[in-house]
Amino acid sequence: MDDSRVLVTGGAGFIGSNLANTLAAAGNDVIALDNEFLGTHENLSDDVEFVEADVLDDDLPTDVDSVFHLAALSSRQMLEENPRRGARVNVEGFVNVVEQARADGCDTIVYASTSSAYGSRTEPSPEDMDLEASTGYDASMLGRERYAEYYNDFYDDLTCAGARFFSVYQGYGGNEGHKGEYANTVSQFADAVATGESPVLWGDGSQTRDFTHVDDIVRGLEAIADHELAGVYNLGTGDPYSFNETIELINDALGTDVEPVYEPIPLENYVHDTCADITRIREATGWEPEIDFEEGVERVCAPYLEE
């Protein structure tokens, strides 16, 4: 994308700010909208226009060429603590943004969905498999997908494409530092090991995640918009790593030898394994992840070695 006017909701958050900064650096006119509940405007470059607002507001700045709707209450815990607020933000907020964008003549919407609705799978999960809303967060994000289906079917001049993210990380040295306990486990583990603390792993540490660097996620979101896709698309690597392997890689990168501690898994419906099938996005756009996990861990750990 270049020379376009773009709105990124949730634009001061982790993924949103990386996307907004990248789009602005490429010469686009970028608005980052955020209520700073989860994000911070300090993540944004000077080239990005920051608008403090809520996706449930009227009169949003949707007079743009494309909308990247990433704003959400983005964890299981947040939806369990306040399910009504979660449904309003994640579902009603989506509809509110799309309706205002459509009224302003914007015909390209790319939105954040979730891969957690696949449940626990060691095999690659394709987009067309049956899904189950095991948590309120899953239900709210699948609600987005159902509304997007309606918009794609009902309006010929509008495309809505959802991105199902797989375990996105960057590290506290990037734009993930403000997330704290909501940051990706890679980032939390690395920060613990770097400070000499034993990271806490649930179960025996054999659970796996399809860890995907945020730079690859940004490239995937751009590709979806550039191709004006509709439907849903996985953004992952298809190459999962266990938590035990993750700790080993972090110790290797930092030159440390910190052992984890293990605690019982405290959640029901815990997703033990994730793995993306990225065939659909590859065939539609040619997108491929470029940062393998070993390199990604080195990037996460690099700021600690510079201190």
Residue pairs with C-beta under 8 A, 6 or more apart in sequence:
1 23
1 26
1 28
1 66
1 222
1 225
1 226
2 26
2 27
2 28
3 27
3 28
4 28
4 29
4 64
4 65
4 66
5 28
5 29
5 31
5 63
5 64
5 65
6 20
6 23
6 28
6 29
6 30
6 31
6 64
6 65
6 66
6 67
6 68
7 30
7 31
7 33
7 60
7 61
7 62
7 64
7 66
7 67
7 68
7 101
7 106
8 16
8 19
8 20
8 23
8 30
8 31
8 32
8 33
8 67
8 68
8 70
9 16
9 33
9 34
9 55
9 67
9 68
9 69
9 70
9 71
9 97
10 16
10 33
10 34
10 38
10 39
10 69
10 70
10 71
10 72
10 112
11 17
11 19
11 20
11 30
11 31
11 32
11 33
11 34
11 39
11 44
11 48
11 50
11 70
12 32
12 34
12 36
12 39
12 40
12 41
12 43
12 44
12 50
13 34
13 38
13 39
13 43
13 70
13 71
13 74
14 39
14 43
14 168
14 170
14 175
14 176
14 178
14 179
14 183
14 214
15 70
15 112
15 165
15 168
15 214
15 217
15 218
16 32
16 34
16 39
16 68
16 70
16 71
17 32
17 39
17 43
17 44
17 175
18 170
18 174
18 175
18 214
18 215
18 217
18 218
19 68
19 70
19 218
19 221
19 222
20 30
20 32
20 44
20 45
20 48
21 43
21 44
21 45
21 47
21 48
22 218
22 222
23 30
23 222
24 30
24 45
24 47
24 48
25 45
25 47
29 49
30 47
30 48
30 49
31 48
31 49
31 50
31 51
31 61
31 64
32 41
32 44
32 48
32 49
32 50
32 51
33 51
33 52
33 53
33 55
33 60
33 61
33 71
34 41
34 50
34 51
34 52
34 53
34 71
35 52
35 53
35 54
35 55
36 52
38 73
38 74
38 179
38 182
39 178
40 178
41 50
41 52
42 178
43 175
43 178
44 50
51 61
53 60
53 61
54 93
55 69
55 71
55 89
55 93
55 94
55 96
55 97
56 88
56 89
56 92
56 93
56 96
57 96
58 100
59 100
60 96
60 97
60 100
62 97
62 100
62 101
62 103
62 104
62 106
63 104
63 105
63 106
64 101
64 104
64 106
65 106
65 108
66 106
66 108
66 109
66 110
66 225
67 97
67 98
67 101
67 106
67 108
67 109
67 110
68 110
68 111
68 221
68 225
69 94
69 97
69 98
69 109
69 110
69 111
69 112
70 111
70 112
71 89
71 93
71 97
72 89
72 90
72 93
72 112
72 140
72 141
73 79
73 82
73 85
73 86
73 89
73 90
73 137
73 140
74 112
74 137
74 182
75 137
75 182
76 116
76 135
76 136
76 137
76 267
78 86
78 137
79 86
79 87
79 90
79 135
79 136
79 137
79 140
80 135
80 136
83 136
86 136
86 137
86 140
87 136
87 139
87 140
87 143
90 137
90 140
90 141
90 143
90 144
91 140
91 143
91 144
91 147
94 111
94 143
94 144
94 147
95 147
97 109
98 109
98 147
98 151
98 160
101 109
102 151
102 155
102 158
107 157
107 158
107 159
107 228
108 159
108 225
108 228
109 148
109 151
109 158
109 159
109 160
109 161
110 160
110 161
110 162
110 163
110 221
110 224
110 225
111 144
111 148
111 160
111 161
111 162
111 163
112 141
112 162
112 163
112 165
113 141
113 142
113 144
113 145
113 162
113 163
113 164
113 165
113 232
114 137
114 138
114 141
114 164
114 165
115 125
115 164
115 165
115 166
115 167
115 210
115 234
115 236
115 274
115 276
116 135
116 137
116 138
116 141
116 271
116 274
117 131
117 132
117 133
117 134
117 138
117 141
117 142
117 164
118 125
118 129
118 131
118 274
119 131
119 132
119 134
119 269
119 271
120 270
120 271
120 272
120 273
120 274
121 273
121 274
121 275
122 208
122 240
122 273
122 275
123 275
124 238
124 275
124 276
124 277
124 278
125 234
125 274
125 275
125 276
125 277
126 234
126 277
126 279
126 280
127 164
127 231
127 232
127 233
127 234
127 277
127 280
131 138
131 142
132 138
133 139
133 142
134 269
135 269
144 162
145 162
145 232
148 160
148 161
148 162
148 230
148 232
151 158
151 160
152 158
152 159
152 160
152 230
152 231
159 228
159 229
159 230
160 230
161 224
161 225
161 229
161 230
161 231
161 232
161 233
162 231
162 232
162 233
163 217
163 220
163 221
163 224
163 232
163 233
163 235
164 232
164 233
164 234
164 235
164 276
165 212
165 217
165 235
165 236
166 209
166 210
166 211
166 212
166 234
166 235
166 236
166 237
166 274
166 275
166 276
167 184
167 185
167 186
167 209
167 210
167 211
167 212
167 236
167 274
168 184
168 212
168 213
168 214
168 217
169 176
169 183
169 184
169 185
169 186
169 187
169 211
169 212
169 213
169 214
169 296
169 300
170 176
170 184
170 187
170 213
170 214
170 215
170 299
170 300
171 186
171 187
171 190
171 299
171 300
171 301
171 303
172 183
172 187
172 190
172 191
172 303
173 300
173 302
173 303
173 304
174 214
175 214
176 183
176 184
176 187
176 214
177 183
179 187
181 188
184 211
185 209
185 243
185 246
186 211
186 246
186 250
186 296
186 297
186 300
187 300
188 199
189 199
189 243
189 246
189 247
189 250
189 260
190 250
190 254
190 297
190 300
190 301
190 304
192 198
192 199
192 258
193 199
193 247
193 250
193 251
193 254
193 256
193 258
194 254
194 256
194 301
194 304
196 256
196 258
197 258
198 258
198 259
198 260
198 261
199 247
199 258
199 260
199 261
200 260
200 261
200 262
200 263
201 243
201 244
201 247
201 260
201 261
201 262
201 263
202 262
202 263
202 264
202 265
202 266
202 270
203 262
203 264
203 265
203 272
204 244
204 262
205 242
205 243
205 244
205 247
205 260
205 262
206 242
206 243
206 244
207 242
207 243
207 272
207 273
208 240
208 241
208 242
208 243
208 272
208 273
208 274
208 275
209 240
209 241
209 243
209 273
209 274
210 236
210 237
210 238
210 239
210 240
210 274
210 275
210 276
211 237
211 240
211 241
211 246
211 293
211 296
212 235
212 236
212 237
212 276
212 289
213 289
213 291
213 296
213 299
215 290
215 291
216 235
216 237
216 289
216 290
216 291
217 235
219 287
219 290
220 233
220 235
220 281
220 285
220 287
221 235
223 281
223 285
223 286
223 287
224 233
224 281
224 285
226 285
227 284
227 285
229 284
229 285
231 280
233 280
233 281
233 284
234 276
234 277
234 278
234 280
234 281
235 276
235 278
235 281
236 274
236 275
236 276
236 278
236 289
237 276
237 278
237 289
237 292
237 293
238 275
238 276
238 277
238 278
239 292
239 293
240 273
240 274
240 275
241 249
241 293
243 260
244 260
246 297
247 258
247 260
249 293
249 294
249 297
250 256
250 297
250 300
250 301
251 257
251 258
253 297
253 298
253 300
253 301
254 301
254 304
254 305
278 287
278 288
278 289
281 287
282 288
291 299
